[in-house]
Each structure stands twice: as structure tokens, then as C-alpha cells.
Amino acid sequence: MLHVGNLRTALFSWLFSASRDGTFLLRIEDTDQSRSEADYAQAIETDLEWLGLIWHEGPGKRGQHGPYLQSERGDIYRNYFDLLEQQGQAYHCFCSEQQLKLSRKAQLAAGQPPRYAGTCLKLTRDEVVARLAKGMQPTLRFRVPPGATVEFDDLVRGPQRFETGHIGDFVVRRSDGTPAFFFCNAVDDALMGVTHVLRGEDHLTNTPRQVLLLESLGLPVPRYGHIAMIVGADGTPLSKRHGSFSVHELSEAGYLPDAVINYLARLGHNYDDNSFLSTAALAAQFQLERVGRVPSQFDPAQLRYWQREAVIRSDTVALWEWMGEDVRHIVTEARRDAFIDAIRPNVLFPKDALHWATVLFCDPLALHDEARQIISDAGAGFYEQAVQALDAHRDDFAALMRYLKAATNTKGKALFQPLRAALTGETDGPEMAQLIPLLSIERARRRLQAGINSAGS
């Protein structure tokens, strides 16, 4: 499933593409059949569509560079495997996983970086044919040129330099015949006309391998930019214990797409404008020079901040749909606008809207313990006066409050909290002036009368 880290990478790619009037490409890299399922690929498309990050080329979009599922590009990869072998730039490797594991262990014990020792590099053609005749299934390794240097200017991290002696010959085709990530990812970027690649910093060490591959095949090398990871408050890689969600879980929890985008666009990218921005405005101000090189800390509180901003700015019709069927079952269409206007500042998620719909339109009213205590402390006399104030000024909240203030000799918190507690069962919430008309005078009177009975018991 698409998680926050994957999503931010996709978002930065989309923002950069949009800022340059470029083409945003979606490719499904599903050559590892043990880890690839069609449902996951569809989920990625659904998540990106929910966020409004629509791709110009990719699944479902006609383009000149398809197919866009790597599982459908096998013939292309085989042609390039053959080319590498013909050029003497790749060779068969029959080493077992156990042999490779022992070799890595020995290298580490000797204080050396683990890399392929070149065991199969010097096999003769006859030795290779003999092993194939025995049914052995080799991998195909790329022959890394010794004593060379790979250099590139990272779009985020600046100049990078890698010695080939520290890389070692790497696998480009697995023993089951499927292409390794290093290989098909690089080849497809080149063939699909990709000019800029933004990805996580965990791929930084892949880049010199891919540069070598593309240069050996005579294919164009894109510009690469590697984004620092997202971490939790403890500095460790982001996980569920830090409050992280998959994109699907964010949607199910009721987060709005614009909230998620406004937060993630600023997670590792510095904007001068910290106000709530449309996706187009975020793209217009996006600059790779403003992408940080240090890990970014995921803060659930900041995500909730942008969620509140998104709710406040959402269109009424869209917010009504977002609130869900349960709310629409309780609140009539005629009261929709007044209900949304009243509760909007006090709502973060659909469950909050359902709570206030239940408070305002359903009986009996559930009283919180604190509200119950406030009602008791206010006394029956307060609510007797409140009933009289309601009867006298039912259509004028300001006049109602002036009457009640004078009759009870109270003001501020001592005036408003007992009234709110009896009418809503809560100690805080939306503006009372907007709630009483929604409650209906009859329901408000019943609840104030219940306050008399509760306070006097």
C-alpha cells in the first residue's frame, strides 16, 4: 500500500513536473512476482486519483512509451540482456545464496565493504555451457569496469562521486529470468523519455549502478534527485507507532486530500508562503533548491492543523458529502447549510460531524460527567430563568442572553457554560447563537426543563 514516504516522493515529482509544465509518469514496477499483486497496483492508482495527482502517462492513459506495467515489457528487457552479453558487459553467475552470504560475512570480518568477489567472472564458455546443461539457473551480472569513477550532480544533494571498486559486479537478471530493479528501472526511464527522477535517499547507491548500465547500453541518463527520509519524533524511520498511515487509511480516517497535500508539500520543502495553498499554487512555488538534505520529522499534530484548515475552506457541498451517510440520515437537507456553518470550526473528521448531528437532532441527550456537574452547580433556579428567557426571546439570542444575565446575575463562563451543558451535554463547542435555532425551540425547552429536574434532584 502507498504510505506517507512513497506519497511524498510522488507528490514532489508531481509538483516539480507541474512547475515545469512537464509530464508526470506513472509506471508499475511489478517484475518481482512474489511481492506484486494487481490489487496493490490498482490501490496506487486510486490513492493518487483521490489526491488529485493525475498522471499524464501511465496505466489507463494512452502514451507513446507504454506498456506501463513492467511485467508486460519482458521482450524489451531480454533484448538489452542479450546486448550486454554480446558486448561482454554481463556474465552468468552460478553462485548460490549461501555462497554469497559466506563471502559477504568474510568481507565484513576483514573490514571490507561487501561486494561480489567475482567468483564466476573468469568462467570459460565451456564451463558456462556445462553448468547450464546440468540445469543450473544462473543470474546475470553486470561487469563493473574496474578503477573507474562515476560522477553526477544530484538535484538535491549536489555533486556525487563513487569509485567503481566499491560497487562490485551486480545482478541485472535474477535466476528465474526476471529483471532486477536496477536494470528495468533504468532502462524504462531511458526508453520512456524520463529526464528527471526524484526518489528516496535509500536509492542513492543504486544511481551509480544505473548510470553505468545506461552508459554501457548507449541510453540517455536522466537527472537524479534523492530526497531525505521521513522519520518519527525519535529519529527512527517512520512507522505506524509514529502515527503514520497508508494513504488509504488517511482517506478512511476522513483526512481531506488538500490537507494531506499541504502538509506533505512542506515536509522537507521550504515554502515562503505558509498559508493554505491549492495544489496548483504549491506547484508554482516548488523549487528543488528548497528541498532539504536532512530527514524530516513526521508530526501528526501538524497534519491535523492542515486538516482543520482544509475543513474551514472546503466547499459546503463537498463537505456535506464528506460527512457521510449517517450524518445525512439525521440532518435534513433543509438544515444542511445552517448545520455546516455552525459546526465547521469544531469538526476535524466525519465522526465529529456525526457527534454534533446526534447532539443537535437526537434524544435522549447524553451528558458528560463534567457537564452534569456544571448543571448541578448552576442550580434549578438558573434553568427556570433560562426557560423564561427562551420563551420571551426565542428568535433573538442576544436578547435571550441579556435577559438571562440580568435574571441570574451571572456573566461570562458562569453564564454560558451551564446553558451549553444543558443544551448539548458538552462543556465547549459551536457558537450557542447558531445551535439554538438548529435544536428547535421545543427541544431546547425540553433540555432546559431537564436541567431544572437534574439540578434539583
N, C-alpha and C positions, 0 to 999 in steps of 0.2 A: 504494500500500500504506500501511496505517496505521503511522506512525512514532511515535517516543517523544514528540515535541512534540504531535502530534494526540492521542495516547493520554492524556497528562497532562491536556489540556483536557477530554477526555471523562470522565476519572476525577474531576476536580474537579467537573464538572457532576453526575456520579452521586453523589458524596459529599455535595454540597450538597443535592441533591434528597432523598437518603435522610435527611439530618439534619433535614429539614423534613417528612418523610413526604409528599414530593411525587411528581410524575410525571416520569420520565426519558424523554425523547422521542428517538427515532432517526429522522432524515429523510435520505434520499439525494438530494443536490443534484446532479443529473445533466443539467442543461439544456445544458451545453457538450458536445455530442455528440462533438467531436473529442478530448475528454480523458476520456470516460466509457465504461466497459465493465462489463457485468454481472458479470464475474469479480471486478472490484475491489469492487463493491458487496457481493457475497457474502463476499469476504475480510474486509471490515469487520465484518460480522455474525459471522463465525467467530471473529475476533480478540476481539471484545467478549464473546462467549459463553465463550471459553477463559478469560478473565479474571474471569468471573462478573459482568460489568457488564450485567445483563439489563435491557432497556428495557421500559417499561410500554406504550408506544405506538410503533408503527413497523412495518416490514415483518414480516409473519408474526404480528402482534398486532392483534387486532380493536380498533378505536377509532373514536370519532365524528369524528375530524379527518382521516381519510385522503382520497385515497390519499397514501402517504408517499414516493413517488418523484416528484420534481418533473417528470420527463418525462411523467407522467400527469396533470398539473394545468394543461395548456395553456389550456383553456377559462376557467379561473379567472383566469389572468393576462391573457388577452385582454379580459375584462370590465373589469378595472381599467385596462388601457391605454386602452380606449375612454372610461372615466370621466375619466381625466386629460385626454384630448384635448377632451372635451366641456366641461370646466371651464376650458379654456385653460391648463392647467398643464403641458402637454407639447406638443412640436412636432417636425416632421420635420427631420432633419439630413442633408444630402446631401454633406457634406464627406468627401473621400477620406482614407485613412490618410496619404497623402503630404502633403496639405494640413495635416492636424492635426500631423504631425511637424514641418513647417516652422514652424508657428505656435508650437509649444512651444519650438523652438530659438530663435526670435526673442524670446520672452518671457524665457527664461533669460538670453540675451545682454543683455537690458535690466535684468537684476536683478529680474525679476518672477516670482512663483510661477506655474508653468504651469497654465493652466486654459482652458476653452473660451472662445474670443473672441466667441462669439455671432453668428458669420457668418450662420447660417440663421434666426436668431431673428426677423428682420424680413421674411422672405419672405411675399409675399401668397398668398392662397388660390389664385389663378390660376397663380402661379409654381410652387407646390407641385404642382398638378394637371398642369401641363405637364411637369414633370420626371418625375412618376410615369408619364405617358403615354409617355415615352421609354424606359421600362423601368428607370429608376434605382431602386435599392433603398436607401431611407434608413434610418438609425437613428431611434429616438425618444428625444428628450432631455427630461429634466425641467427645467422652468423654475424655477430657484432664485430666491426673492424677494430683491431687492437691499436692502442696508442693514439686514439683519436679524441677529439673534444667536440661535444655537442653544445652549442650556444643558442639561446633565443631570448628575446626580450618579452618577459611576461607582462601582460596587460595590467596586472595588479601588483605584482611583486618585483617588477623591474628585471634587469639583466640576470640571466641564469646560465650556469656553466657546469657541465657534467663530463667527467672523464669516462671513456668507454671501458676502461679497465675495471671500473667499479660496477659495471652493469651486468656483464655476463650474457652469454647467448640465452635467449628466452624463447618460450614456446609460442608459436603462432597458430598451430593447429593441434587440437587435443588428440589423444589416441583413438577416440571414437569418430574422428574425422570432422568434428565441428570446430569452427574458428574460435580462437581465444579473443578476449575483449580487446587486447592491444591492437590486434590485427584488423578485425572487421570494423571497429570504431574508427580507426584512422583511415582505412580505405574508403568507407562510406562518407566520411567528412569530405574527403578529396573529390570523390565522384559526384557528390550532391552539391558541390559548389560552396561549401561552408567556408566562410572567410574568418569568422571569429568564434571561438569556443570558450565559454565560461563554465567552470566546473569547480568542484571542491578541491581543497589543497591536498587531499589524500591522493589525488591523481597526478600530483606534480612529478613524482618519479616515473610515471608512465610516459610523460611527454618526450623525454629524450629517446626512448624506445620507438615512439611513434614517428618522431622526426626522422630517425634513421630508416625506418620502414618506408616512409613516403619518399624520401630522397632516393633510396635504392630502387624504387618502382617508378621513378620519374613522375611522381604525382605532386600536386601543389600542397604546400604545408600551410595550414591556417595559423592565425594568431591565437595564442592561448592565454587565458587569464585564470588564475587559481585563487579561489575565494577561501578565506579563513573559515574554520568550522564554527558551529554554534555550540555553546556549552551551557551547562546549568550553573546555578549560583556557586556550586562547589568547584567549578572549573573543569569538571569531567564532561565527556561527550554527552550531548543532550539525550534524554530518555524519558520514559513515562513518569519516573519518580520526580522529575523536574517540572511536571505539569505539561509535558509535550503531548500533542495529539497527532494522529494522522489527519490528513485533510478531510477525509470522510467523517471522522469523529468531530472535527471542528464544525462541520456543517450540521451534523446530527445534534450537537450541543446547542445550536442556534446562533453561532457566530455568523455575522454578515460578511460577505466577500470583501466589501470595501474596508472593513475593519482589519481583516487579516492582511490585506494588501498594504494598507497604510502602515501597519506595524512592521511587517517583514521588509518593506522597501527601505526602512530606516535601520534595520538590524544589520549593521556592517556597512551602511552607506550614509554619508552625512549630507543632509539637506539644510539649506539656509532657512527654508520656509517650513516651520514645524506645525502649521495648521493642517486641518483635514483636507486632503487633496484627491481629486479624481485620478484615475489610473493614467489618463492622458497627461495630466499636469505632472504627475510623478515621473512619467517618461520624459517629458520635456526638460525636466531639471536633472535627469540622471546623467552622471558622468563617472566613467571608470576611475578617474583620478581621485574620486571621493570614496572609493571602496577601500575599507580598512584592511590592514595586513595582520591584525591581531584577532583572536577569537572574539566572537560576540556573545554576550550573555543573554539567554532567553529569560524574559521576565513576564510571567503570566499576568501580573498586575498591569503592565503596560499594554498588553493585548486587550485586557478588559477596558482600559482607558479608551483605546481606539474603538472598541465595541460601543461604548457609550456615545462617542462622537458620531458613529455611524447610525445608531438608532435615532439620535436627535435630528439628523439630517435626512433620514430616509423618507421617501415619498409615502403618503398615507396609504395608498392602495397597496404598495409593496409591503408595507409594514403590517397591514391587515392580513395579507396572505401569509406572511412570515409568522404571525402569532398562532396560527394553526386552527384546525377544525374545531377543537374543543372550545376555544375562545369564541369562534363564530357561532357555535351552537348556543352559547349563553348570552352573548351580546347581540342585540338585533342590529340589522343593517342601518336602521334609522338613528341608532345611537353610536354608530361606528366612529364618526369624526370626533364627537364630544368625548368619547371614551379614550381614544388615542391621544387627543390633546391633553387630557387630564393626567394620564399615567405615563406618557412618554418619558419625562425626566426620571421616573422611578423604575424603569424597565431596562434590563440588560439582555434577557433571554425570553423566549416564548413562555417558559414556565412562570416568569414573573407576571406576564400579561394574564395568564390563566389564574394566577393567585388573585389579582385585583378584580378580574371579572367575577370570580367566586365571591369575593368580599362585597362587591357592589350589587350583585344581582341574585345572590343565592342566600337562602335561610335554611337552618338557623346559623347565626354568626358565631364563628369560633373566636374566643377571647384568649389572647396570650396571657400568661401569668402576670406580666408586668402591667398590661392593660387592665386586668381585673383588679390589681392593687390600686391603680390610679382611680378607677371608678369608685372603689370603696373609700379611698381617702377624700374624694371630692364630696361625697355625701349625697343623700337623696334630694336635699334642697337644691343643689346645683342643677340637677336634671329636671326637677319640677319647673325651675325657671327656664331651662333650655327648651322644654316643651312649649311653654308660653311664648318664648321668643320665636320659635318656629311657627307657631300658629299665627302670630302677629305679623311676621315679616318673611313669609315663606319664599317670596320671589326676590328678596333683597338681602343678600348675605351680609353686606356691610352693616345694614340697619339691624339685622339679627344679632350681630356680634356687639354692636353698641348697646343694644338692649340688655344682652346677657352680661356684659361687662359691668353695667351700672347696677343690674339687679343682684349680682353675686359679689360685687366689689372685688373682682379679680382682673388680672391682666396678664399678657404675655403667656408664658408656658402654663401657668396655673389656669388660664382661661381656655387655651387651645387644646392642651393635652387631654383633659377629661372628655371634651367634646369628641375629639378624634378617637379616643379609646372606645367610647360607647358606640360610635357610628361605624367604625371599621375594625375594631378589635386589635388595632395596631397602635404603636406609640409614635410613628412617623409615617410619612407617605406623601401622596399628591396633595395639591392645594385643596383645602376644605371648600373653598368657594366653587370649585369645579365638581367636587364629589357629591355635594348635597343634591344638586339637580339630577345627577345620574342615579342616585339612590332612590329617588322619588320621595315626595313629602310623606307619603304613607309609611314607607319602610323606615325612613329616618325617624318618624314619630314613634314607631314601634320600638326601635332600638333605644331611643332616649327613655321611653317608658320602662324598658327592660333595665336601663341604668338606674332608674328610681328603685325598682324592685331589688336589684343586686346590691346597691349601696345601702339600702335599708335593712337588708337581711343579715 
